[in-house]
Amino acid sequence: MSHAQYFLEATYLIASCLFVLGLKGLSHPDTARRGMIMAAAGMAAAVIGTLFHPDIHNYLYIAIGLILGSSIGIPMAMVPMTAMPQRTALSHAFGALAASMVGIAEYVIHGSKLGPVKVGALGLEVMLGSLTVTGSLIAAAKLQELMRGTPIMFKGQQIFNLALFIVMVGSFVAWIVNPAAQMFFYTMVGCAFVFGIMLVIPIGAADMPVVMSLLNSYAGLSSAATGFVLGNNVLIIAGTLDGFSGFILSILMCRAMNRSITNVLFGGFGAAVTQETAVTGSMREVGLDDVAVQLAYANQVVFVPGYGMATAQAQHACRELGNILEERGISVKYAIHPVAGRMPGHMNVLLAEANVPYSSLYEMEQINPEMQSTDVAVVIGANDVVNPDARDNPKSLIAGMPIIEVDKAKSVVVLKRGKGKGFSGLENPLFFKPVTGMLYGDAKTSLTNLVQAVQKV
Protein backbone atom coordinates (compact mmCIF):
# COMPACT_ATOMS: atom_id res chain seq x y z
CA MET A 1 0.00 0.00 0.00
CA SER A 2 1.40 3.40 -1.03
CA HIS A 3 1.77 6.43 1.24
CA ALA A 4 -1.19 8.08 -0.54
CA GLN A 5 -3.38 5.07 0.21
CA TYR A 6 -2.31 5.07 3.87
CA PHE A 7 -3.19 8.76 4.08
CA LEU A 8 -6.54 8.11 2.36
CA GLU A 9 -7.53 5.35 4.78
CA ALA A 10 -6.36 7.39 7.78
CA THR A 11 -8.43 10.41 6.81
CA TYR A 12 -11.46 8.17 6.16
CA LEU A 13 -11.09 6.64 9.63
CA ILE A 14 -10.85 10.10 11.20
CA ALA A 15 -13.86 11.27 9.18
CA SER A 16 -15.94 8.26 10.23
CA CYS A 17 -15.15 8.84 13.93
CA LEU A 18 -16.03 12.52 13.61
CA PHE A 19 -19.35 11.64 11.93
CA VAL A 20 -20.27 9.33 14.81
CA LEU A 21 -19.25 11.90 17.43
CA GLY A 22 -21.07 14.64 15.52
CA LEU A 23 -24.30 12.64 15.43
CA LYS A 24 -23.92 11.93 19.14
CA GLY A 25 -23.48 15.64 19.78
CA LEU A 26 -26.71 16.43 17.95
CA SER A 27 -28.66 14.35 20.47
CA HIS A 28 -28.72 17.27 22.94
CA PRO A 29 -29.04 21.05 22.37
CA ASP A 30 -26.14 21.80 24.72
CA THR A 31 -23.73 19.83 22.52
CA ALA A 32 -25.43 20.34 19.13
CA ARG A 33 -23.13 23.15 18.00
CA ARG A 34 -20.05 21.06 18.83
CA GLY A 35 -21.63 18.12 17.03
CA MET A 36 -22.14 20.18 13.88
CA ILE A 37 -18.52 21.35 13.98
CA MET A 38 -17.32 17.75 14.33
CA ALA A 39 -19.51 16.58 11.45
CA ALA A 40 -18.26 19.43 9.25
CA ALA A 41 -14.67 18.60 10.17
CA GLY A 42 -15.37 14.96 9.29
CA MET A 43 -16.67 15.93 5.87
CA ALA A 44 -13.62 18.15 5.30
CA ALA A 45 -11.34 15.23 6.21
CA ALA A 46 -13.23 12.93 3.83
CA VAL A 47 -12.93 15.42 0.96
CA ILE A 48 -9.23 16.06 1.57
CA GLY A 49 -8.52 12.35 1.80
CA THR A 50 -10.41 11.66 -1.44
CA LEU A 51 -8.20 14.17 -3.27
CA PHE A 52 -5.28 11.78 -2.62
CA HIS A 53 -7.10 8.79 -4.14
CA PRO A 54 -4.64 6.94 -6.43
CA ASP A 55 -7.21 6.68 -9.21
CA ILE A 56 -7.43 10.47 -9.58
CA HIS A 57 -5.11 11.62 -12.35
CA ASN A 58 -6.74 14.89 -13.44
CA TYR A 59 -8.01 17.50 -11.00
CA LEU A 60 -9.59 19.78 -13.63
CA TYR A 61 -13.13 18.40 -13.40
CA ILE A 62 -12.88 18.25 -9.59
CA ALA A 63 -11.91 21.93 -9.52
CA ILE A 64 -14.80 22.80 -11.84
CA GLY A 65 -17.18 20.84 -9.61
CA LEU A 66 -15.90 22.60 -6.47
CA ILE A 67 -16.38 26.01 -8.07
CA LEU A 68 -19.87 25.23 -9.35
CA GLY A 69 -20.93 23.55 -6.12
CA SER A 70 -19.63 26.39 -3.98
CA SER A 71 -21.32 29.01 -6.17
CA ILE A 72 -24.64 27.24 -5.56
CA GLY A 73 -24.09 26.11 -1.97
CA ILE A 74 -22.91 29.41 -0.45
CA PRO A 75 -26.01 31.42 -1.48
CA MET A 76 -28.23 28.51 -0.37
CA ALA A 77 -26.63 28.58 3.08
CA MET A 78 -27.35 32.29 3.49
CA VAL A 79 -31.14 32.05 3.28
CA PRO A 80 -33.25 33.32 6.21
CA MET A 81 -34.54 30.85 8.80
CA THR A 82 -37.98 31.04 7.20
CA ALA A 83 -36.60 29.34 4.12
CA MET A 84 -34.54 26.74 5.99
CA PRO A 85 -37.04 23.84 5.55
CA GLN A 86 -37.22 24.24 1.76
CA ARG A 87 -33.45 24.78 1.61
CA THR A 88 -33.01 21.49 3.48
CA ALA A 89 -35.34 19.77 1.02
CA LEU A 90 -33.27 21.10 -1.88
CA SER A 91 -30.11 19.78 -0.19
CA HIS A 92 -31.70 16.34 -0.03
CA ALA A 93 -32.52 16.62 -3.74
CA PHE A 94 -28.95 17.59 -4.69
CA GLY A 95 -27.41 14.83 -2.56
CA ALA A 96 -29.73 12.19 -3.98
CA LEU A 97 -29.14 13.47 -7.52
CA ALA A 98 -25.38 13.10 -7.03
CA ALA A 99 -25.82 9.50 -5.84
CA SER A 100 -28.14 8.69 -8.76
CA MET A 101 -25.77 10.20 -11.33
CA VAL A 102 -22.81 8.26 -9.90
CA GLY A 103 -24.83 5.04 -10.11
CA ILE A 104 -25.95 5.68 -13.68
CA ALA A 105 -22.37 6.58 -14.69
CA GLU A 106 -21.02 3.38 -13.11
CA TYR A 107 -23.55 1.33 -15.06
CA VAL A 108 -22.77 3.13 -18.33
CA ILE A 109 -19.02 2.56 -17.82
CA HIS A 110 -18.96 -0.99 -16.44
CA GLY A 111 -22.34 -2.46 -17.42
CA SER A 112 -22.91 -6.07 -16.35
CA LYS A 113 -19.23 -6.46 -15.33
CA LEU A 114 -20.00 -5.02 -11.90
CA GLY A 115 -20.96 -8.38 -10.39
CA PRO A 116 -24.20 -9.41 -8.65
CA VAL A 117 -23.51 -7.68 -5.29
CA LYS A 118 -22.58 -4.35 -6.83
CA VAL A 119 -25.46 -4.58 -9.32
CA GLY A 120 -27.92 -4.95 -6.44
CA ALA A 121 -26.36 -2.07 -4.51
CA LEU A 122 -26.27 0.10 -7.62
CA GLY A 123 -29.95 -0.59 -8.32
CA LEU A 124 -30.95 0.43 -4.78
CA GLU A 125 -28.72 3.48 -5.01
CA VAL A 126 -30.29 4.74 -8.23
CA MET A 127 -33.86 3.80 -7.32
CA LEU A 128 -33.79 5.42 -3.85
CA GLY A 129 -31.80 8.39 -5.12
CA SER A 130 -34.12 9.07 -8.06
CA LEU A 131 -37.35 9.02 -6.04
CA THR A 132 -35.69 11.20 -3.39
CA VAL A 133 -34.76 13.81 -6.01
CA THR A 134 -38.29 14.41 -7.24
CA GLY A 135 -39.87 13.85 -3.83
CA SER A 136 -37.58 16.47 -2.28
CA LEU A 137 -38.32 18.95 -5.07
CA ILE A 138 -42.07 18.54 -4.51
CA ALA A 139 -41.54 18.98 -0.75
CA ALA A 140 -39.54 22.16 -1.38
CA ALA A 141 -42.27 23.47 -3.69
CA LYS A 142 -44.94 22.83 -1.05
CA LEU A 143 -42.86 24.44 1.68
CA GLN A 144 -42.22 27.47 -0.55
CA GLU A 145 -45.98 27.51 -1.26
CA LEU A 146 -45.36 27.17 -4.99
CA MET A 147 -47.80 24.27 -4.65
CA ARG A 148 -50.78 24.03 -2.33
CA GLY A 149 -50.09 22.50 1.06
CA THR A 150 -53.21 20.34 1.12
CA PRO A 151 -53.03 16.78 -0.29
CA ILE A 152 -53.22 16.59 -4.09
CA MET A 153 -55.31 13.60 -5.12
CA PHE A 154 -57.11 12.33 -8.21
CA LYS A 155 -59.42 9.49 -9.10
CA GLY A 156 -57.64 6.15 -9.37
CA GLN A 157 -54.53 7.44 -7.60
CA GLN A 158 -54.14 4.36 -5.42
CA ILE A 159 -54.25 2.02 -8.42
CA PHE A 160 -51.83 4.21 -10.37
CA ASN A 161 -49.32 4.33 -7.51
CA LEU A 162 -49.57 0.59 -6.89
CA ALA A 163 -49.05 -0.15 -10.58
CA LEU A 164 -46.12 2.28 -10.74
CA PHE A 165 -44.52 0.67 -7.68
CA ILE A 166 -44.93 -2.84 -9.13
CA VAL A 167 -43.37 -1.80 -12.46
CA MET A 168 -40.47 -0.06 -10.67
CA VAL A 169 -39.67 -2.99 -8.36
CA GLY A 170 -40.32 -5.52 -11.15
CA SER A 171 -37.87 -3.71 -13.44
CA PHE A 172 -35.33 -3.65 -10.62
CA VAL A 173 -35.61 -7.41 -10.08
CA ALA A 174 -35.56 -8.15 -13.82
CA TRP A 175 -32.45 -6.00 -14.25
CA ILE A 176 -30.64 -7.80 -11.42
CA VAL A 177 -31.40 -11.11 -13.15
CA ASN A 178 -30.15 -9.74 -16.47
CA PRO A 179 -27.86 -6.69 -15.90
CA ALA A 180 -27.21 -6.39 -19.64
CA ALA A 181 -30.88 -5.49 -20.25
CA GLN A 182 -30.64 -1.70 -20.27
CA MET A 183 -34.38 -1.33 -20.87
CA PHE A 184 -35.18 -2.64 -17.36
CA PHE A 185 -32.59 -0.33 -15.77
CA TYR A 186 -33.85 2.85 -17.41
CA THR A 187 -37.49 1.86 -16.86
CA MET A 188 -36.70 1.53 -13.16
CA VAL A 189 -35.02 4.96 -13.16
CA GLY A 190 -37.95 6.62 -14.92
CA CYS A 191 -40.53 5.01 -12.64
CA ALA A 192 -38.51 6.05 -9.56
CA PHE A 193 -38.52 9.70 -10.66
CA VAL A 194 -42.30 9.61 -11.15
CA PHE A 195 -42.89 7.64 -7.94
CA GLY A 196 -41.06 10.31 -5.92
CA ILE A 197 -43.57 12.87 -7.14
CA MET A 198 -46.55 10.61 -6.47
CA LEU A 199 -45.22 9.78 -3.01
CA VAL A 200 -45.20 13.39 -1.79
CA ILE A 201 -48.06 15.19 -3.54
CA PRO A 202 -50.81 13.43 -1.51
CA ILE A 203 -49.10 14.30 1.80
CA GLY A 204 -50.51 17.28 3.63
CA ALA A 205 -48.53 20.19 5.04
CA ALA A 206 -49.09 19.06 8.64
CA ASP A 207 -47.06 15.90 7.91
CA MET A 208 -44.22 17.70 6.11
CA PRO A 209 -41.71 17.42 9.02
CA VAL A 210 -42.02 13.62 8.85
CA VAL A 211 -41.60 13.71 5.07
CA MET A 212 -38.45 15.79 5.46
CA SER A 213 -36.83 13.29 7.83
CA LEU A 214 -37.88 10.36 5.61
CA LEU A 215 -36.39 11.98 2.51
CA ASN A 216 -33.22 12.54 4.52
CA SER A 217 -33.24 8.84 5.34
CA TYR A 218 -33.68 7.84 1.69
CA ALA A 219 -30.82 10.13 0.62
CA GLY A 220 -28.58 8.62 3.29
CA LEU A 221 -29.35 5.04 2.29
CA SER A 222 -28.73 5.94 -1.36
CA SER A 223 -25.31 7.33 -0.38
CA ALA A 224 -24.54 4.16 1.60
CA ALA A 225 -25.36 2.07 -1.48
CA THR A 226 -23.07 4.34 -3.49
CA GLY A 227 -20.32 3.46 -1.04
CA PHE A 228 -20.82 -0.26 -1.70
CA VAL A 229 -20.65 0.31 -5.46
CA LEU A 230 -17.48 2.42 -5.26
CA GLY A 231 -15.88 0.46 -2.41
CA ASN A 232 -15.77 3.67 -0.36
CA ASN A 233 -15.94 2.96 3.38
CA VAL A 234 -16.60 6.52 4.52
CA LEU A 235 -19.63 6.77 2.21
CA ILE A 236 -20.99 3.52 3.62
CA ILE A 237 -20.58 4.71 7.21
CA ALA A 238 -21.87 8.26 6.67
CA GLY A 239 -24.79 7.12 4.52
CA THR A 240 -25.82 4.42 6.98
CA LEU A 241 -25.69 6.87 9.90
CA ASP A 242 -27.74 9.39 7.95
CA GLY A 243 -30.22 6.83 6.67
CA PHE A 244 -31.05 5.09 9.91
CA SER A 245 -30.97 8.22 12.09
CA GLY A 246 -33.44 9.84 9.69
CA PHE A 247 -35.68 6.78 9.80
CA ILE A 248 -35.62 6.66 13.62
CA LEU A 249 -36.41 10.39 13.75
CA SER A 250 -39.37 9.82 11.44
CA ILE A 251 -40.74 7.12 13.75
CA LEU A 252 -40.32 9.35 16.81
CA MET A 253 -42.12 12.21 15.09
CA CYS A 254 -44.95 9.92 14.02
CA ARG A 255 -45.32 8.84 17.63
CA ALA A 256 -45.50 12.51 18.62
CA MET A 257 -48.45 12.86 16.24
CA ASN A 258 -50.01 9.52 17.23
CA ARG A 259 -49.66 8.40 13.62
CA SER A 260 -47.98 5.51 11.86
CA ILE A 261 -45.53 6.03 9.01
CA THR A 262 -47.81 4.09 6.68
CA ASN A 263 -50.66 6.44 7.61
CA VAL A 264 -48.51 9.48 6.87
CA LEU A 265 -47.21 8.13 3.56
CA PHE A 266 -50.32 6.45 2.24
CA GLY A 267 -53.18 8.00 4.18
CA GLY A 268 -53.62 10.66 1.53
CA PHE A 269 -53.80 8.20 -1.36
CA GLY A 270 -57.53 7.86 -0.82
CA ALA A 271 -60.16 10.41 0.04
CA ALA A 272 -59.78 11.34 3.70
CA VAL A 273 -62.94 11.49 5.74
CA THR A 274 -62.73 14.56 7.90
CA GLN A 275 -65.27 16.23 10.08
CA GLU A 276 -64.34 19.40 11.85
CA THR A 277 -65.97 20.48 15.06
CA ALA A 278 -68.90 22.80 14.38
CA VAL A 279 -67.54 26.14 15.54
CA THR A 280 -69.96 28.58 17.11
CA GLY A 281 -69.34 32.17 18.07
CA SER A 282 -66.65 34.44 16.71
CA MET A 283 -63.01 35.21 17.29
CA ARG A 284 -62.55 37.82 20.01
CA GLU A 285 -60.03 40.48 19.06
CA VAL A 286 -57.94 42.06 21.81
CA GLY A 287 -55.76 45.15 21.90
CA LEU A 288 -52.10 45.61 22.83
CA ASP A 289 -52.87 47.38 26.09
CA ASP A 290 -55.19 44.60 27.27
CA VAL A 291 -52.59 41.93 26.53
CA ALA A 292 -49.82 44.00 28.15
CA VAL A 293 -51.81 44.27 31.40
CA GLN A 294 -52.45 40.50 31.41
CA LEU A 295 -48.75 39.76 30.92
CA ALA A 296 -47.51 42.36 33.41
CA TYR A 297 -49.64 40.99 36.27
CA ALA A 298 -49.22 37.29 35.49
CA ASN A 299 -47.34 34.81 37.65
CA GLN A 300 -46.52 32.43 34.81
CA VAL A 301 -46.45 32.99 31.05
CA VAL A 302 -45.93 30.25 28.48
CA PHE A 303 -44.92 31.06 24.91
CA VAL A 304 -45.93 28.49 22.27
CA PRO A 305 -44.10 29.14 18.99
CA GLY A 306 -45.16 27.88 15.58
CA TYR A 307 -44.23 28.43 11.96
CA GLY A 308 -45.78 31.92 12.11
CA MET A 309 -42.90 32.93 14.37
CA ALA A 310 -40.44 31.78 11.72
CA THR A 311 -42.33 33.60 8.97
CA ALA A 312 -42.21 36.88 10.90
CA GLN A 313 -38.65 36.29 12.20
CA ALA A 314 -40.11 37.07 15.62
CA GLN A 315 -37.87 34.90 17.81
CA HIS A 316 -35.69 37.81 18.96
CA ALA A 317 -38.72 39.95 19.83
CA CYS A 318 -40.18 36.98 21.71
CA ARG A 319 -36.98 36.58 23.70
CA GLU A 320 -36.93 40.33 24.47
CA LEU A 321 -40.49 40.19 25.79
CA GLY A 322 -39.58 37.14 27.85
CA ASN A 323 -36.64 39.02 29.37
CA ILE A 324 -38.86 41.98 30.31
CA LEU A 325 -41.33 39.66 32.03
CA GLU A 326 -38.58 37.77 33.89
CA GLU A 327 -37.20 41.07 35.18
CA ARG A 328 -40.61 41.64 36.78
CA GLY A 329 -40.34 38.28 38.57
CA ILE A 330 -42.68 36.43 36.21
CA SER A 331 -41.97 32.79 35.36
CA VAL A 332 -41.48 32.48 31.59
CA LYS A 333 -41.43 29.15 29.76
CA TYR A 334 -41.33 28.14 26.10
CA ALA A 335 -43.43 25.12 25.09
CA ILE A 336 -42.02 23.14 22.15
CA HIS A 337 -44.10 20.66 20.18
CA PRO A 338 -42.03 17.99 18.34
CA VAL A 339 -43.60 18.77 14.96
CA ALA A 340 -44.04 22.54 15.26
CA GLY A 341 -42.78 24.26 12.13
CA ARG A 342 -41.94 22.58 8.86
CA MET A 343 -38.86 20.56 9.70
CA PRO A 344 -37.62 18.62 12.73
CA GLY A 345 -36.33 20.90 15.50
CA HIS A 346 -37.42 24.07 13.69
CA MET A 347 -38.55 25.93 16.82
CA ASN A 348 -35.50 24.84 18.84
CA VAL A 349 -33.20 26.29 16.17
CA LEU A 350 -35.08 29.59 16.06
CA LEU A 351 -35.10 30.06 19.83
CA ALA A 352 -31.45 29.04 20.11
CA GLU A 353 -30.67 31.72 17.53
CA ALA A 354 -32.35 34.22 19.90
CA ASN A 355 -30.24 32.92 22.83
CA VAL A 356 -33.17 31.45 24.72
CA PRO A 357 -31.55 29.13 27.30
CA TYR A 358 -32.29 25.45 26.85
CA SER A 359 -33.46 25.28 30.48
CA SER A 360 -36.42 27.50 29.52
CA LEU A 361 -37.59 25.10 26.78
CA TYR A 362 -40.22 22.57 27.81
CA GLU A 363 -41.40 19.58 25.86
CA MET A 364 -45.09 18.86 25.50
CA GLU A 365 -45.17 16.23 28.27
CA GLN A 366 -43.49 18.65 30.67
CA ILE A 367 -45.60 21.73 30.02
CA ASN A 368 -49.11 20.28 29.73
CA PRO A 369 -49.46 19.51 33.49
CA GLU A 370 -48.60 23.17 34.17
CA MET A 371 -51.16 24.68 31.82
CA GLN A 372 -53.95 24.91 34.39
CA SER A 373 -51.70 27.05 36.60
CA THR A 374 -50.54 29.22 33.67
CA ASP A 375 -51.96 32.73 33.69
CA VAL A 376 -51.30 33.57 30.05
CA ALA A 377 -50.40 31.26 27.16
CA VAL A 378 -49.10 33.21 24.16
CA VAL A 379 -49.46 31.27 20.89
CA ILE A 380 -47.19 32.68 18.18
CA GLY A 381 -48.32 31.50 14.77
CA ALA A 382 -49.14 27.91 15.76
CA ASN A 383 -52.26 26.05 14.65
CA ASP A 384 -52.38 22.25 14.60
CA VAL A 385 -50.10 21.77 17.61
CA VAL A 386 -52.60 23.63 19.84
CA ASN A 387 -55.80 22.51 18.11
CA PRO A 388 -58.15 20.89 20.71
CA ASP A 389 -59.91 19.04 17.87
CA ALA A 390 -57.00 16.58 17.95
CA ARG A 391 -58.02 15.69 21.49
CA ASP A 392 -61.81 16.16 21.38
CA ASN A 393 -62.93 15.26 17.85
CA PRO A 394 -62.28 11.62 16.86
CA LYS A 395 -63.28 12.36 13.26
CA SER A 396 -60.75 15.16 12.80
CA LEU A 397 -57.89 14.69 10.35
CA ILE A 398 -55.48 15.16 13.27
CA ALA A 399 -57.46 13.08 15.79
CA GLY A 400 -55.24 11.52 18.43
CA MET A 401 -52.31 13.83 17.79
CA PRO A 402 -50.91 14.98 21.16
CA ILE A 403 -51.16 18.76 21.50
CA ILE A 404 -49.96 21.51 23.80
CA GLU A 405 -53.14 22.07 25.81
CA VAL A 406 -53.12 25.87 25.90
CA ASP A 407 -56.92 25.91 26.12
CA LYS A 408 -56.55 24.87 29.78
CA ALA A 409 -54.64 28.07 30.63
CA LYS A 410 -56.49 30.88 32.41
CA SER A 411 -56.03 33.12 29.39
CA VAL A 412 -54.81 32.52 25.84
CA VAL A 413 -53.47 35.16 23.45
CA VAL A 414 -53.04 34.10 19.83
CA LEU A 415 -50.76 36.16 17.59
CA LYS A 416 -52.02 35.70 14.06
CA ARG A 417 -51.90 37.62 10.81
CA GLY A 418 -55.58 37.17 10.02
CA LYS A 419 -58.62 34.97 10.43
CA GLY A 420 -57.48 32.27 7.99
CA LYS A 421 -57.21 28.59 8.89
CA GLY A 422 -53.44 28.39 8.57
CA PHE A 423 -51.13 26.23 6.47
CA SER A 424 -52.92 22.93 7.08
CA GLY A 425 -56.36 24.29 6.24
CA LEU A 426 -57.98 23.01 9.46
CA GLU A 427 -60.26 25.18 11.55
CA ASN A 428 -59.08 25.62 15.15
CA PRO A 429 -61.85 25.77 17.81
CA LEU A 430 -59.30 27.26 20.22
CA PHE A 431 -59.59 30.58 18.42
CA PHE A 432 -63.32 30.74 19.21
CA LYS A 433 -63.16 29.87 22.90
CA PRO A 434 -64.11 32.59 25.46
CA VAL A 435 -60.68 32.23 27.10
CA THR A 436 -58.90 33.18 23.85
CA GLY A 437 -58.07 36.64 22.56
CA MET A 438 -56.81 37.22 19.02
CA LEU A 439 -54.04 39.78 18.50
CA TYR A 440 -53.92 40.30 14.73
CA GLY A 441 -50.88 41.53 12.84
CA ASP A 442 -47.29 40.62 12.09
CA ALA A 443 -45.95 38.61 15.05
CA LYS A 444 -42.64 40.49 15.20
CA THR A 445 -44.37 43.87 15.23
CA SER A 446 -46.91 42.72 17.82
CA LEU A 447 -44.24 41.35 20.17
CA THR A 448 -42.09 44.45 19.79
CA ASN A 449 -45.08 46.65 20.62
CA LEU A 450 -45.90 44.43 23.59
CA VAL A 451 -42.40 44.97 24.98
CA GLN A 452 -43.01 48.72 24.99
CA ALA A 453 -46.55 48.36 26.35
CA VAL A 454 -45.51 46.07 29.22
CA GLN A 455 -42.75 48.51 30.25
CA LYS A 456 -45.39 51.23 30.65
CA VAL A 457 -47.64 49.15 32.92
N, C-alpha and C positions, 0 to 999 in steps of 0.2 A: 504494500500500500504506500502510495507517494505521500509527501508532506502535505500537498494540497488536499488529498483525501482525508488525512488525519485531521486537518484543520476543519474540513467540511463536517465530518462526523462530530467533532468536538463542539462546534457552534450549534449543530442540530440538537445535541444533548442539552446544551445550556438553554437553547430556545424552548425545548420541551419542558424542562424544569420550571422556567419562568412562566410558561403558559399555565402549568398546574398551579403554581403559587399565585399567579394573577387571578385565576378563577376562584381560588380559595379566598383571596382578598375581597372579591366582589360579593362574598356571602354576608358581609356586614358593612353598613354605611361608614363606620369608623375607619375601616381599612380599605374601602372601595377605591379611593384615589391612589393609594399605594398599589393596589391590585392592577389598576389600569396602567400605571407606569411600568410595572413588571411585565404585563402582557405586551405593551408597546416595545419594551426592550427586547422581549423574546422574538417579536416579529422582526425587529431590526437585525438581531443576531442571525435569524433564519435567512433573511435577504442577503446579508453580507456573506454568510457561508455559501449560499447558492452561487454567488459570483465567482467562487473558486472551484466550481464543479469542473472536473476534467473534460467533460463533453462540450463545454462552452469554448468556442474558438473565435467567435466574432461578437463583440459587444455593441455593435452598431444598433441592432434592433432592440436590444435591452435598453440602451440609452434613449432611443425613440419612445419606447414604451414608458420609461420612467418620466420623461418630459410630458407626454400626453396624459398619463395617469395623474401626475401631480397637478397639471393645469385644470383637470376636472375635479380632483379630490379636494384641493385647497379651497376653492369657492364653495364646494358642498359642505365642508366642515365649518364654514363661517355663517351658516344660516341661523336665524333666531330660534329660540327654544320652541316656538310655536310650530316650526317646520321640522322639528327633529324626528317625529314619527315617520313622516313621508321620506325624509332623508335616509333614515334607517332602512326603510323598505327599498329604496333605490340602491343602497349598499348591498342588500341581499341579492338584488337583481344582477348587479355587476359581478359579484362574487360567483354566483351560480352560472352566469354567462361565461366567465373565464373557465370554470370547470368544464362546462359543456363544450366549449371551443377546443380545449385541450384534448378531450375525449374524442371528438370528431376528427381532429388532426391526427391523433394516434392511429385511428382506424384507417384514415386515408393513406397514411404512410406505411403501416405495417399489415393492415388487412387481417386475414385469418391466421397470420403467423404469430399472433399474440399469445396463443395458448388458451385453453378452456378457462383457467382461473382469471386471467387478465381480461378475457372477453366478457365474463360475467361481471367483473368489477367495472369495466368500461361501460357496459350497458346500464348498470345502476347509476353510474356517474352521470351519463348523458341524460337518462330519463328523469332522474331527480333534479338535475340541474336545469333542464329545459322547462319543466313545469314550475320550478321555483322562479325562473326569469319572468314568465308572463304573469304568474300569480302575484309576485312582488310588485310588478308594474301596475296591476289592477288595484292592489292594496294602496299603493302610493297615490293613484288617481282618486280613489275614494277618500283617502285622508286629506288630499288637497282640495276635495270637493269638486274635482273635475267630472266626477260621476256621483250619482246620488248615493247616499249612505244606506238607504233601505235595500233589502234583498232584491236582486233582479232575477225574475223567474219568468218562464214561458211554458206553454202547454207542451207536455211530453219531455220535459227537462230531465226527469229521472231516467227515462228510457234512453235518452240521448247520451247522458253521462255514463250510464252502465255500459252501453254499447261501445262508447269511446274508450272506456277503461279496459274492456275485454280485448278490443283491437290492439290497444297499446301493449298490454301485458302479453297477449298472444304473439305479437310481432317480436317482442323481446325474447320470448321462449324459442320461437322459430329461428331467430337470428343466432341464438346461442347454439342451437343444434346444427345450424349451417352458417357459420360466420362469413362465408363468401357471398351469401345472398344479400347484396346491398339494399335491395328493395325492402326487406324486413327492417333493416337498421333505420333507414330514412323514414319509413312509415312510423316506426316507434318514436322517432324524434319529432315528427310533425304532430302526432297525436299528443305527445307530452306537452308541446307548446299550447295546443288548444285546451288540453285538460287543465292546465294551470289557470287559464282564464275561467273555465267553467267551475273550477273548484272554489274560486274566491267571489265571483259575482253574486251568488245567492247568499253570501254571509253578510249579516247586518253590521252596522257600525258599532253596536254595543259589544260585539264579539271580536272587534278588530285587534285588541291587545293579544288575544289568544292566537289569532291568525299570524300576527307578527312573530311571536315566539316559535310557532310551528314552521314558518318559512325560514326562520333562522336555523331551525333544526335540519330542515331539508338541505339548505345550503351547506351546512357543516358535514352532513353525511355524504353529500356529493363530493366535497373536498377530500374526505377520507378515502372514498373510492378512487379519486384521482391519485392519491398517494399510493394505493395498491398498484395501479396501472403503471405509474412512473417509478415504483420502487423507492419512494421518498418517505422516510420514516416520520419526519416532522409534520408532513401533511397528514399522515395517518393519525398521529397523536392529536394535532390541533383540530382536525376535522371531527374526530370522534368526541373530543371534549365539547366542541361546539354543538354537535348534533344531539348528543344525549342530554347535555345541560339544557338545551332549548326544549327538548321533549319533556323533561321533568318539569321545567317551568310552566309549560303549557298545561300539564296535568294539575299542577298546584293552582293555577289561575282558574281552571275549570272547576276545581273544588270550591274556590272562593265564590264562584257564581252558581254553585249547586247544579252544574251542568256536566255532561260527559263530552269527551272530545268528538265522539260520533254525532252527538246532538248538535254541537257547534258546526261541524263540517258538513253534515248532511241534513240537518234540520230544516234548512231553507230550500232543499230541493223540491219539496212539495209545498202546497199552500198551507201556511201556518194559520191555525185557528186561534184568534186572539180576541179577547173581550176585555175592554178596559172598564174600570170602575166608572159608573155613571157619576159625573162630577156635578155637584150642585153649588150654587153660590158664585162668587166672583173673587178674583184676586184682589187682596187689600193692599193698596199702595201706601207706603210710609215715606216720611221725609227724613232728611239728614239729621235734623235736630232731634227728632224723636228717637232715632237709632242711637245717636250719640249719648243721649240721656240714659237709655237702657244699658249701653256698654259701660258708661262711667260709673254707674251704681251697681254693677253686677259683682258677684263674688267669683263666678267662674264663667269664662267664655271659651267656646270651642269653635275653631275655624275648620270648615270642611271644604277643601279645594277640589275643583274639577277642571275639565278642559277649558272652561271659560276663563279661568285664571291664567292659563297658558296663552290663550288668544289675546288677552288684554295685557300680557306681560306684567301682571299685578302682584307677583310674589314679593317684590321689594316693598311695595306699599303695604302689603299684608303684614310683613315682618315689622315695618315701622309702626303700624297700628298696634301690633302685639306688644312691642316695646313700651309704647305709651301706656297701655293698660297695665302691664307688669309694674311699671314705675308707680302706679296708683295702688299697688298691692293686690291686683286682681290676678287670679290663676288663669293662665292662657295655655290652651292645648290645641294641637293640630291633629285632626282625625284623618287617617289615610286609608282609603279603600284600595284593595289589591289591584282592581281593574279600573281605577279612576284615570281619566286621560285616554290616550290612544296608543300607548305602548307600555310595556311593563316598567314599573318604577318611575313613571312620568312625573308624578307629584313629588316624590322624594328628591328627584333631580332638581326640580324647580325651587323647592324650599331650601335645599342645600346651597343652591346658587345665591339665595338671599341670606345665607348664614343663619338659618334657623337651626338651633342645636338639635341633635338627634334625640336627646332626652325629652324634647317637647313634642316629638312625633308619637302618636298612639295608633296602634292597629285597631281594626274594627272590633275585635274581641275584647280589647282593653277599654275602649272608650264607651261602648254601648251601655255597660252597667252604670256609667256615670252620667248618662244623659238626663235622667230624671232630676238630678241635682244640679244640672247646668242651667244657668240663668238665661244665657243667650247663645244660640247656635247660629253661626254666620256661614251660610252656604255660598261659596264663590264659584258660580258657573258650573255646578254639578246637577245632574238630573237623575239618571238611572240608579246611581249608588245611594241615593236618599229617597227613592221612590217607594212609599209604603205599599203600593200595589204588589210589589214582589213578595211581601209578607202576608198581605190580606186578601189578595185576589188570585185564587188558584188557576184561573183561566187567562191570566196575564202572560204575555210573551216572556216576561222575566220572572215568572212565578218561582218561588223557592230560592231565588238569588239572595244571599245574605246582604243586608244593607246597613248603613250607619243610621241608626234610629233617631234622627234629629227631631222627629215629630213628638218625641217624648220630653223634649226640653221645655222649659217654662215659656220661652219665646224663641222664635225662629226668624231670622232675617235672611232673605234670599237676594243675592246680587245677580241681576239678570239684565241682559240688554233689552229684552222685550217680552211679549206674552207668548212667543212661539213655544213649540213642544221640545225644542232641542234637537241634537244631532240624531238621536235614535228614532225620533218621531212619536214617542210615547207620551201620553198625557200624564202629568204628575199630580195626584190628589193633594200632595203636601202643599202645593202652592195655593190651594183653596181652603185650607184649614184656618179656623179662627186664630190659632196661635201664630200664624205665619204672616209676616209683612214683606212686601215686595219692594225692593229698592232698585228701580230701573236706571239703566245707564251703563257706561263703560266701567268695568270693575276697577280698573286702576284709578280712574278719576274719582269714583265713589269712595274708594278706600283712602285716597289722598285727602279728599274733603272731610272724611270722617276723622282723620288724624287731627285736623284743624278744629273741627267741631268739638271733639272730646276734650281738647286742651282748654276750650273756653267754658266747659261745664264746671 
